[in-house]
């Protein structure tokens, strides 16, 4: 969906919900834009070390298959390189996020099923308000200001669904999986779900304590925005209980 249209939907959300940080959009491109921060270092770094900087300085982060010695997660989970199979050692023995090798191997197998080939040479992450109107936005990241705003987003995600038990997922996922891979995967599903992310203890070391992530593919973002009018979030709705 073109950025110009997505921004109009963002305005609908901003009128009824509070956010701590600017919304972020993701898009593919074959262009090597010069005003981009390149996630490529000669030492290990995590992409989330630069998230707040990107928002503050109004630039963008560019991802590709070239990450030098930086964390390989974005290159792998964004589809630019093959997902490395280390026999389950990293998750089970280094990070200890999986109890044993077999669980770690299964996690890697499952993760591979969520990865889709990139549509361009580069993937860009940028504040939605700054993205050129002609760009095709694939995923939107929202950052609700508090648990009340998060609860309202979760409720809106089930507002138009017959089944209301699993329209929002909190997957056991790395930070880069939750910010793009998983919500992008939902774009290919019949009933795309929303993702509560940044539940990765490693990634949480590099983001502000008050940063809550609520992500969705653009098609679901647009549907939810169009559902605000007439819902419990409608500006003209007078709730009888006074919440």
Secondary structure, DSSP 8 states (H G I E B T S, - for coil): -BHHHHHHHHHHHHTT--BSS--EEEEEES---TTEEE--BSS---GGGSHHHHHHHT-EEEE-S--BTS-SHHHHHTTSS-----TTHIIIIIS--SSSHHHHHHHHHHHHTT----SSSEEEEEEGGGS-TTSB--EEEE-BSSHHHHHHHHHHHHTT-S--SSSEE-----HHIIIIIHHHHHTTSTT--EEEE---HHHHTTS-TT--EEEEEHHHHHHHHHHSTTSTT-TT---TT--
